[in-house]
């Protein structure tokens, strides 16, 4: 079944309006027809099973058949703090992070990152990444659209973690030896603790994952992270590329939060 997001203001009295590009996509690309079923999420945790009533060029009206509790969210918000990677790797990282259930992606400037984003370029990139997050969220039937925040420094990222009172933060570091710290961190996470989602105002208990850029973290950055209560962990005996490392951790967290182990 096709899946779309609609702003809560478009949901009214048993009907949902779908406007602009999404409506055009329904008609032109997906060739949907009146009577056809679809899933609409309001991005704030409500999912609606619907049926197309009216479909025009840039406007569709769909009837709500059934409201469902947000099915597409993990019980805990996960934020990926991604050291700025080269070229367009971030496109892939954002798309896959959304599929794996991340709630937010934070492009993070670290000491060894080759890429430096000025404000103007940064804004355009964030818009692009946010659009990728939206279509990945539709494709993977998430109930909310994960956020891509504007790039920030590692210090600002640490401050965000403090302000939002994250419950657990991991910083994969290739100099870390053994699996004890990873095992302990996973043991600290309960499966299915509370129903998702997830409103941005209600902070607390989030999980953060800090991944270094191609050049890795500077030992001083790791020391600072540890002083903030962030746990260094190993991802095994092989060096993973920056785009693989975050996705490996997200896969692990996703399965843990889904109750697989
Ligand atoms: N400093 C490295 C590689 C950096 S890999 C070098 O020699 O070039 C990019 C990031 O992925 C790292 O900063 C770390 O966060 C993560 N990472 C990759 N492999 C890892 C491993 N085996 N254990 C822990 N973290 C790893």
py3Dmol code that shows the C-alpha trace and the ligand (Angstrom):
import py3Dmol

protein = """\
ATOM      1  CA  UNK A   1       0.000   0.000   0.000  1.00  0.00           C
ATOM      2  CA  UNK A   2       1.324   3.454  -0.850  1.00  0.00           C
ATOM      3  CA  UNK A   3       2.274   5.697   2.043  1.00  0.00           C
ATOM      4  CA  UNK A   4       2.211   9.498   2.344  1.00  0.00           C
ATOM      5  CA  UNK A   5       2.698  12.163   4.945  1.00  0.00           C
ATOM      6  CA  UNK A   6       0.179  14.928   5.475  1.00  0.00           C
ATOM      7  CA  UNK A   7       0.408  17.799   7.918  1.00  0.00           C
ATOM      8  CA  UNK A   8      -1.990  17.397  10.894  1.00  0.00           C
ATOM      9  CA  UNK A   9      -3.742  20.577   9.700  1.00  0.00           C
ATOM     10  CA  UNK A  10      -4.826  18.660   6.572  1.00  0.00           C
ATOM     11  CA  UNK A  11      -6.684  16.099   8.664  1.00  0.00           C
ATOM     12  CA  UNK A  12     -10.300  17.084   9.320  1.00  0.00           C
ATOM     13  CA  UNK A  13     -13.557  15.340  10.129  1.00  0.00           C
ATOM     14  CA  UNK A  14     -12.771  11.975   8.678  1.00  0.00           C
ATOM     15  CA  UNK A  15     -11.010  13.395   5.626  1.00  0.00           C
ATOM     16  CA  UNK A  16      -7.417  14.201   4.682  1.00  0.00           C
ATOM     17  CA  UNK A  17      -6.298  16.664   2.022  1.00  0.00           C
ATOM     18  CA  UNK A  18      -3.142  15.803   0.125  1.00  0.00           C
ATOM     19  CA  UNK A  19      -1.702  18.687  -1.859  1.00  0.00           C
ATOM     20  CA  UNK A  20       1.087  19.622  -4.245  1.00  0.00           C
ATOM     21  CA  UNK A  21       3.789  17.201  -5.290  1.00  0.00           C
ATOM     22  CA  UNK A  22       2.383  14.268  -3.319  1.00  0.00           C
ATOM     23  CA  UNK A  23      -1.015  14.550  -5.012  1.00  0.00           C
ATOM     24  CA  UNK A  24       0.623  14.880  -8.425  1.00  0.00           C
ATOM     25  CA  UNK A  25       2.720  11.800  -7.657  1.00  0.00           C
ATOM     26  CA  UNK A  26      -0.390   9.823  -6.677  1.00  0.00           C
ATOM     27  CA  UNK A  27      -2.042  10.505 -10.007  1.00  0.00           C
ATOM     28  CA  UNK A  28       0.768  10.752 -12.515  1.00  0.00           C
ATOM     29  CA  UNK A  29       3.366   8.330 -11.253  1.00  0.00           C
ATOM     30  CA  UNK A  30       1.447   5.834  -9.150  1.00  0.00           C
ATOM     31  CA  UNK A  31      -1.685   6.075 -11.297  1.00  0.00           C
ATOM     32  CA  UNK A  32      -3.872   5.753  -8.231  1.00  0.00           C
ATOM     33  CA  UNK A  33      -7.633   5.820  -8.742  1.00  0.00           C
ATOM     34  CA  UNK A  34     -10.657   6.650  -6.563  1.00  0.00           C
ATOM     35  CA  UNK A  35     -11.445   3.733  -4.292  1.00  0.00           C
ATOM     36  CA  UNK A  36      -7.808   2.725  -3.918  1.00  0.00           C
ATOM     37  CA  UNK A  37      -6.413   2.293  -0.393  1.00  0.00           C
ATOM     38  CA  UNK A  38      -3.431   4.153   1.045  1.00  0.00           C
ATOM     39  CA  UNK A  39      -1.709   4.839   4.348  1.00  0.00           C
ATOM     40  CA  UNK A  40      -1.317   8.440   5.517  1.00  0.00           C
ATOM     41  CA  UNK A  41       0.784   9.504   8.521  1.00  0.00           C
ATOM     42  CA  UNK A  42       0.539  12.918  10.106  1.00  0.00           C
ATOM     43  CA  UNK A  43       4.206  12.873  11.095  1.00  0.00           C
ATOM     44  CA  UNK A  44       3.271  13.193  14.757  1.00  0.00           C
ATOM     45  CA  UNK A  45       2.525   9.603  15.434  1.00  0.00           C
ATOM     46  CA  UNK A  46      -0.907   9.000  13.944  1.00  0.00           C
ATOM     47  CA  UNK A  47      -1.378   6.691  10.985  1.00  0.00           C
ATOM     48  CA  UNK A  48      -4.584   6.563   8.964  1.00  0.00           C
ATOM     49  CA  UNK A  49      -5.795   3.846   6.674  1.00  0.00           C
ATOM     50  CA  UNK A  50      -7.567   5.726   3.869  1.00  0.00           C
ATOM     51  CA  UNK A  51      -9.302   5.439   0.539  1.00  0.00           C
ATOM     52  CA  UNK A  52      -8.955   7.838  -2.385  1.00  0.00           C
ATOM     53  CA  UNK A  53     -12.156   9.796  -2.953  1.00  0.00           C
ATOM     54  CA  UNK A  54     -11.096  12.577  -5.310  1.00  0.00           C
ATOM     55  CA  UNK A  55      -7.887  12.923  -7.248  1.00  0.00           C
ATOM     56  CA  UNK A  56      -6.956  15.986  -9.252  1.00  0.00           C
ATOM     57  CA  UNK A  57      -3.702  17.301 -10.667  1.00  0.00           C
ATOM     58  CA  UNK A  58      -2.342  18.800  -7.485  1.00  0.00           C
ATOM     59  CA  UNK A  59      -5.002  17.910  -4.970  1.00  0.00           C
ATOM     60  CA  UNK A  60      -6.417  14.739  -3.530  1.00  0.00           C
ATOM     61  CA  UNK A  61      -9.083  14.107  -0.947  1.00  0.00           C
ATOM     62  CA  UNK A  62      -8.983  10.794   0.868  1.00  0.00           C
ATOM     63  CA  UNK A  63     -11.468   9.324   3.307  1.00  0.00           C
ATOM     64  CA  UNK A  64     -10.213   7.989   6.652  1.00  0.00           C
ATOM     65  CA  UNK A  65     -11.322   4.397   7.126  1.00  0.00           C
ATOM     66  CA  UNK A  66      -9.407   3.675  10.290  1.00  0.00           C
ATOM     67  CA  UNK A  67      -6.981   5.397  12.650  1.00  0.00           C
ATOM     68  CA  UNK A  68      -4.043   3.351  13.804  1.00  0.00           C
ATOM     69  CA  UNK A  69      -1.394   3.797  16.461  1.00  0.00           C
ATOM     70  CA  UNK A  70       1.873   4.743  14.820  1.00  0.00           C
ATOM     71  CA  UNK A  71       3.224   1.452  13.680  1.00  0.00           C
ATOM     72  CA  UNK A  72       6.418   2.545  12.069  1.00  0.00           C
ATOM     73  CA  UNK A  73       8.411   3.852  15.006  1.00  0.00           C
ATOM     74  CA  UNK A  74      10.921   2.370  17.400  1.00  0.00           C
ATOM     75  CA  UNK A  75      10.091   2.817  21.076  1.00  0.00           C
ATOM     76  CA  UNK A  76      13.108   5.074  21.623  1.00  0.00           C
ATOM     77  CA  UNK A  77      14.420   7.990  19.572  1.00  0.00           C
ATOM     78  CA  UNK A  78      17.855   7.374  18.086  1.00  0.00           C
ATOM     79  CA  UNK A  79      20.024  10.232  16.827  1.00  0.00           C
ATOM     80  CA  UNK A  80      22.935   9.631  14.495  1.00  0.00           C
ATOM     81  CA  UNK A  81      25.660  12.254  14.963  1.00  0.00           C
ATOM     82  CA  UNK A  82      27.555  11.741  11.742  1.00  0.00           C
ATOM     83  CA  UNK A  83      31.041  13.206  11.258  1.00  0.00           C
ATOM     84  CA  UNK A  84      30.816  15.074   7.939  1.00  0.00           C
ATOM     85  CA  UNK A  85      31.762  12.615   5.189  1.00  0.00           C
ATOM     86  CA  UNK A  86      33.178  13.334   1.755  1.00  0.00           C
ATOM     87  CA  UNK A  87      31.243  13.811  -1.490  1.00  0.00           C
ATOM     88  CA  UNK A  88      27.626  12.695  -1.441  1.00  0.00           C
ATOM     89  CA  UNK A  89      27.992   9.891   1.104  1.00  0.00           C
ATOM     90  CA  UNK A  90      25.645  11.695   3.455  1.00  0.00           C
ATOM     91  CA  UNK A  91      22.779  11.075   0.995  1.00  0.00           C
ATOM     92  CA  UNK A  92      23.174   7.337   1.475  1.00  0.00           C
ATOM     93  CA  UNK A  93      23.677   7.655   5.219  1.00  0.00           C
ATOM     94  CA  UNK A  94      20.478   9.689   5.669  1.00  0.00           C
ATOM     95  CA  UNK A  95      18.418   7.332   3.526  1.00  0.00           C
ATOM     96  CA  UNK A  96      19.626   4.188   5.286  1.00  0.00           C
ATOM     97  CA  UNK A  97      19.481   5.721   8.778  1.00  0.00           C
ATOM     98  CA  UNK A  98      15.804   6.518   8.181  1.00  0.00           C
ATOM     99  CA  UNK A  99      15.099   2.967   7.017  1.00  0.00           C
ATOM    100  CA  UNK A 100      16.799   1.655  10.145  1.00  0.00           C
ATOM    101  CA  UNK A 101      14.555   3.724  12.403  1.00  0.00           C
ATOM    102  CA  UNK A 102      16.725   6.735  13.337  1.00  0.00           C
ATOM    103  CA  UNK A 103      14.703   9.674  14.611  1.00  0.00           C
ATOM    104  CA  UNK A 104      17.267  12.296  13.673  1.00  0.00           C
ATOM    105  CA  UNK A 105      20.535  12.753  11.822  1.00  0.00           C
ATOM    106  CA  UNK A 106      22.954  15.451  12.906  1.00  0.00           C
ATOM    107  CA  UNK A 107      25.796  16.310  10.503  1.00  0.00           C
ATOM    108  CA  UNK A 108      28.639  16.944  12.909  1.00  0.00           C
ATOM    109  CA  UNK A 109      31.841  18.876  12.234  1.00  0.00           C
ATOM    110  CA  UNK A 110      34.826  17.243  13.890  1.00  0.00           C
ATOM    111  CA  UNK A 111      38.556  17.964  13.912  1.00  0.00           C
ATOM    112  CA  UNK A 112      39.530  15.467  11.212  1.00  0.00           C
ATOM    113  CA  UNK A 113      36.633  16.069   8.840  1.00  0.00           C
ATOM    114  CA  UNK A 114      37.892  17.051   5.405  1.00  0.00           C
ATOM    115  CA  UNK A 115      34.600  18.651   4.513  1.00  0.00           C
ATOM    116  CA  UNK A 116      33.832  22.114   5.823  1.00  0.00           C
ATOM    117  CA  UNK A 117      30.361  23.447   5.210  1.00  0.00           C
ATOM    118  CA  UNK A 118      29.795  27.170   5.097  1.00  0.00           C
ATOM    119  CA  UNK A 119      26.363  28.369   6.146  1.00  0.00           C
ATOM    120  CA  UNK A 120      24.962  28.856   2.661  1.00  0.00           C
ATOM    121  CA  UNK A 121      26.128  25.543   1.294  1.00  0.00           C
ATOM    122  CA  UNK A 122      25.066  23.915   4.536  1.00  0.00           C
ATOM    123  CA  UNK A 123      21.492  25.144   4.209  1.00  0.00           C
ATOM    124  CA  UNK A 124      21.107  23.780   0.679  1.00  0.00           C
ATOM    125  CA  UNK A 125      22.550  20.431   1.751  1.00  0.00           C
ATOM    126  CA  UNK A 126      20.271  20.158   4.757  1.00  0.00           C
ATOM    127  CA  UNK A 127      17.254  20.804   2.522  1.00  0.00           C
ATOM    128  CA  UNK A 128      18.422  18.051   0.209  1.00  0.00           C
ATOM    129  CA  UNK A 129      19.012  15.616   3.090  1.00  0.00           C
ATOM    130  CA  UNK A 130      15.645  16.477   4.616  1.00  0.00           C
ATOM    131  CA  UNK A 131      13.946  15.661   1.296  1.00  0.00           C
ATOM    132  CA  UNK A 132      15.814  12.335   1.183  1.00  0.00           C
ATOM    133  CA  UNK A 133      14.662  11.640   4.758  1.00  0.00           C
ATOM    134  CA  UNK A 134      11.061  12.340   3.786  1.00  0.00           C
ATOM    135  CA  UNK A 135      10.996   9.996   0.834  1.00  0.00           C
ATOM    136  CA  UNK A 136      12.853   7.286   2.774  1.00  0.00           C
ATOM    137  CA  UNK A 137      10.284   7.673   5.562  1.00  0.00           C
ATOM    138  CA  UNK A 138       7.437   7.231   3.081  1.00  0.00           C
ATOM    139  CA  UNK A 139       9.087   4.276   1.448  1.00  0.00           C
ATOM    140  CA  UNK A 140       9.827   2.498   4.722  1.00  0.00           C
ATOM    141  CA  UNK A 141       6.413   3.359   6.226  1.00  0.00           C
ATOM    142  CA  UNK A 142       7.701   5.384   9.139  1.00  0.00           C
ATOM    143  CA  UNK A 143       5.096   7.249  11.155  1.00  0.00           C
ATOM    144  CA  UNK A 144       7.201  10.379  11.451  1.00  0.00           C
ATOM    145  CA  UNK A 145       9.624  12.159   9.180  1.00  0.00           C
ATOM    146  CA  UNK A 146      13.061  12.028  10.787  1.00  0.00           C
ATOM    147  CA  UNK A 147      14.831  15.356  11.211  1.00  0.00           C
ATOM    148  CA  UNK A 148      18.102  16.305   9.631  1.00  0.00           C
ATOM    149  CA  UNK A 149      19.471  19.129  11.767  1.00  0.00           C
ATOM    150  CA  UNK A 150      21.761  21.866  10.456  1.00  0.00           C
ATOM    151  CA  UNK A 151      25.446  20.953  10.778  1.00  0.00           C
ATOM    152  CA  UNK A 152      26.882  21.601  14.221  1.00  0.00           C
ATOM    153  CA  UNK A 153      30.206  21.259  15.981  1.00  0.00           C
ATOM    154  CA  UNK A 154      30.980  18.333  18.261  1.00  0.00           C
ATOM    155  CA  UNK A 155      30.748  20.680  21.278  1.00  0.00           C
ATOM    156  CA  UNK A 156      27.275  21.767  20.178  1.00  0.00           C
ATOM    157  CA  UNK A 157      26.312  18.124  19.724  1.00  0.00           C
ATOM    158  CA  UNK A 158      27.459  17.359  23.298  1.00  0.00           C
ATOM    159  CA  UNK A 159      25.362  20.309  24.499  1.00  0.00           C
ATOM    160  CA  UNK A 160      22.300  18.959  22.672  1.00  0.00           C
ATOM    161  CA  UNK A 161      22.759  15.593  24.353  1.00  0.00           C
ATOM    162  CA  UNK A 162      22.888  17.297  27.764  1.00  0.00           C
ATOM    163  CA  UNK A 163      19.899  19.549  27.110  1.00  0.00           C
ATOM    164  CA  UNK A 164      17.679  16.760  25.833  1.00  0.00           C
ATOM    165  CA  UNK A 165      18.840  14.453  28.618  1.00  0.00           C
ATOM    166  CA  UNK A 166      19.785  11.556  26.397  1.00  0.00           C
ATOM    167  CA  UNK A 167      19.623   8.205  28.149  1.00  0.00           C
ATOM    168  CA  UNK A 168      22.531   6.556  26.382  1.00  0.00           C
ATOM    169  CA  UNK A 169      25.266   7.692  24.002  1.00  0.00           C
ATOM    170  CA  UNK A 170      27.795   5.580  22.167  1.00  0.00           C
ATOM    171  CA  UNK A 171      30.914   6.671  20.363  1.00  0.00           C
ATOM    172  CA  UNK A 172      32.405   3.884  18.242  1.00  0.00           C
ATOM    173  CA  UNK A 173      36.184   4.194  18.415  1.00  0.00           C
ATOM    174  CA  UNK A 174      38.546   1.885  16.608  1.00  0.00           C
ATOM    175  CA  UNK A 175      41.106   2.014  19.466  1.00  0.00           C
ATOM    176  CA  UNK A 176      38.566   0.542  21.872  1.00  0.00           C
ATOM    177  CA  UNK A 177      39.309  -3.128  22.572  1.00  0.00           C
ATOM    178  CA  UNK A 178      36.895  -5.939  23.324  1.00  0.00           C
ATOM    179  CA  UNK A 179      33.123  -6.122  23.367  1.00  0.00           C
ATOM    180  CA  UNK A 180      32.497  -5.461  27.065  1.00  0.00           C
ATOM    181  CA  UNK A 181      31.474  -1.830  26.608  1.00  0.00           C
ATOM    182  CA  UNK A 182      29.140  -2.654  23.712  1.00  0.00           C
ATOM    183  CA  UNK A 183      27.579  -5.529  25.648  1.00  0.00           C
ATOM    184  CA  UNK A 184      27.007  -3.300  28.677  1.00  0.00           C
ATOM    185  CA  UNK A 185      25.521  -0.547  26.547  1.00  0.00           C
ATOM    186  CA  UNK A 186      23.069  -2.918  24.853  1.00  0.00           C
ATOM    187  CA  UNK A 187      22.122  -4.405  28.212  1.00  0.00           C
ATOM    188  CA  UNK A 188      21.146  -0.895  29.344  1.00  0.00           C
ATOM    189  CA  UNK A 189      18.481  -0.723  26.636  1.00  0.00           C
ATOM    190  CA  UNK A 190      15.110  -2.319  27.256  1.00  0.00           C
ATOM    191  CA  UNK A 191      13.097  -3.628  24.341  1.00  0.00           C
ATOM    192  CA  UNK A 192       9.768  -1.991  23.557  1.00  0.00           C
ATOM    193  CA  UNK A 193       9.839   0.171  26.675  1.00  0.00           C
ATOM    194  CA  UNK A 194       7.404   2.813  25.577  1.00  0.00           C
ATOM    195  CA  UNK A 195       5.276   3.275  22.543  1.00  0.00           C
ATOM    196  CA  UNK A 196       6.649   5.489  19.826  1.00  0.00           C
ATOM    197  CA  UNK A 197       6.575   8.372  18.957  1.00  0.00           C
ATOM    198  CA  UNK A 198       7.674  10.908  19.991  1.00  0.00           C
ATOM    199  CA  UNK A 199       7.219  14.570  20.223  1.00  0.00           C
ATOM    200  CA  UNK A 200      10.229  16.804  19.984  1.00  0.00           C
ATOM    201  CA  UNK A 201       9.328  18.808  23.061  1.00  0.00           C
ATOM    202  CA  UNK A 202       9.255  15.811  25.339  1.00  0.00           C
ATOM    203  CA  UNK A 203      12.950  15.225  25.835  1.00  0.00           C
ATOM    204  CA  UNK A 204      14.645  12.428  27.721  1.00  0.00           C
ATOM    205  CA  UNK A 205      15.850   8.915  27.221  1.00  0.00           C
ATOM    206  CA  UNK A 206      17.039   9.301  23.642  1.00  0.00           C
ATOM    207  CA  UNK A 207      19.967   7.288  22.300  1.00  0.00           C
ATOM    208  CA  UNK A 208      22.863   9.031  20.527  1.00  0.00           C
ATOM    209  CA  UNK A 209      25.429   7.452  18.221  1.00  0.00           C
ATOM    210  CA  UNK A 210      28.568   9.428  17.357  1.00  0.00           C
ATOM    211  CA  UNK A 211      30.430   8.353  14.224  1.00  0.00           C
ATOM    212  CA  UNK A 212      33.756   9.838  13.152  1.00  0.00           C
ATOM    213  CA  UNK A 213      34.411  11.061   9.594  1.00  0.00           C
ATOM    214  CA  UNK A 214      36.841   9.310   7.220  1.00  0.00           C
ATOM    215  CA  UNK A 215      39.776  10.598   9.288  1.00  0.00           C
ATOM    216  CA  UNK A 216      38.299   9.210  12.509  1.00  0.00           C
ATOM    217  CA  UNK A 217      38.054  10.957  15.876  1.00  0.00           C
ATOM    218  CA  UNK A 218      40.962  12.745  17.487  1.00  0.00           C
ATOM    219  CA  UNK A 219      41.891  11.124  20.849  1.00  0.00           C
ATOM    220  CA  UNK A 220      41.089  14.443  22.534  1.00  0.00           C
ATOM    221  CA  UNK A 221      37.549  14.309  21.112  1.00  0.00           C
ATOM    222  CA  UNK A 222      37.139  10.837  22.584  1.00  0.00           C
ATOM    223  CA  UNK A 223      38.370  12.109  25.979  1.00  0.00           C
ATOM    224  CA  UNK A 224      35.827  14.938  25.846  1.00  0.00           C
ATOM    225  CA  UNK A 225      33.066  12.512  24.903  1.00  0.00           C
ATOM    226  CA  UNK A 226      33.946  10.227  27.812  1.00  0.00           C
ATOM    227  CA  UNK A 227      33.863  13.200  30.192  1.00  0.00           C
ATOM    228  CA  UNK A 228      30.252  13.773  29.021  1.00  0.00           C
ATOM    229  CA  UNK A 229      29.296  10.203  29.905  1.00  0.00           C
ATOM    230  CA  UNK A 230      29.395   9.020  26.282  1.00  0.00           C
ATOM    231  CA  UNK A 231      30.595   5.420  26.055  1.00  0.00           C
ATOM    232  CA  UNK A 232      33.359   4.417  23.630  1.00  0.00           C
ATOM    233  CA  UNK A 233      32.581   1.090  21.970  1.00  0.00           C
ATOM    234  CA  UNK A 234      34.296  -1.215  19.492  1.00  0.00           C
ATOM    235  CA  UNK A 235      32.607  -2.415  16.303  1.00  0.00           C
ATOM    236  CA  UNK A 236      34.864  -5.422  16.008  1.00  0.00           C
ATOM    237  CA  UNK A 237      38.312  -6.082  14.627  1.00  0.00           C
ATOM    238  CA  UNK A 238      37.817  -4.531  11.205  1.00  0.00           C
ATOM    239  CA  UNK A 239      37.862  -0.855  10.347  1.00  0.00           C
ATOM    240  CA  UNK A 240      34.526   0.104   8.883  1.00  0.00           C
ATOM    241  CA  UNK A 241      34.089   3.056   6.589  1.00  0.00           C
ATOM    242  CA  UNK A 242      32.319   6.001   8.108  1.00  0.00           C
ATOM    243  CA  UNK A 243      29.117   5.258   6.144  1.00  0.00           C
ATOM    244  CA  UNK A 244      29.140   1.619   7.271  1.00  0.00           C
ATOM    245  CA  UNK A 245      29.894   2.242  10.948  1.00  0.00           C
ATOM    246  CA  UNK A 246      26.733   4.216  11.739  1.00  0.00           C
ATOM    247  CA  UNK A 247      24.510   1.822   9.828  1.00  0.00           C
ATOM    248  CA  UNK A 248      26.033  -1.150  11.662  1.00  0.00           C
ATOM    249  CA  UNK A 249      25.222   0.435  15.026  1.00  0.00           C
ATOM    250  CA  UNK A 250      21.731   1.483  13.940  1.00  0.00           C
ATOM    251  CA  UNK A 251      20.972  -2.073  12.778  1.00  0.00           C
ATOM    252  CA  UNK A 252      22.048  -3.409  16.138  1.00  0.00           C
ATOM    253  CA  UNK A 253      19.988  -0.855  18.082  1.00  0.00           C
ATOM    254  CA  UNK A 254      16.968  -1.413  15.853  1.00  0.00           C
ATOM    255  CA  UNK A 255      16.980  -5.161  16.476  1.00  0.00           C
ATOM    256  CA  UNK A 256      17.550  -4.671  20.200  1.00  0.00           C
ATOM    257  CA  UNK A 257      14.663  -2.194  20.455  1.00  0.00           C
ATOM    258  CA  UNK A 258      12.437  -4.497  18.406  1.00  0.00           C
ATOM    259  CA  UNK A 259      13.095  -7.184  21.014  1.00  0.00           C
ATOM    260  CA  UNK A 260      15.166  -9.592  18.913  1.00  0.00           C
ATOM    261  CA  UNK A 261      17.621 -10.158  21.774  1.00  0.00           C
TER     262      UNK A 261
END
"""
ligand_1 = """\
26
LIG
N 40.647 6.547 11.934
C 40.447 5.580 10.982
C 39.116 5.223 10.384
C 37.927 5.992 10.722
S 36.512 5.085 10.347
C 41.529 5.545 9.960
O 42.453 4.850 10.259
O 41.391 6.173 8.893
C 35.262 6.234 10.663
C 34.533 6.040 11.976
O 33.869 4.809 11.991
C 35.395 6.035 13.216
O 35.667 7.339 13.683
C 34.547 5.269 14.201
O 33.576 6.109 14.776
C 33.862 4.247 13.316
N 34.550 2.961 13.248
C 34.973 2.325 12.116
N 35.478 1.102 12.403
C 35.346 0.943 13.742
C 35.649 -0.131 14.656
N 36.196 -1.266 14.253
N 35.358 0.071 15.948
C 34.801 1.201 16.391
N 34.506 2.247 15.584
C 34.756 2.118 14.282
"""
view = py3Dmol.view(width=600, height=400)
view.addModel(protein, "pdb")
view.setStyle({"model": 0}, {"cartoon": {"style": "trace"}})
view.addModel(ligand_1, "xyz")
view.setStyle({"model": 1}, {"stick": {}})
view.zoomTo()
view.show()
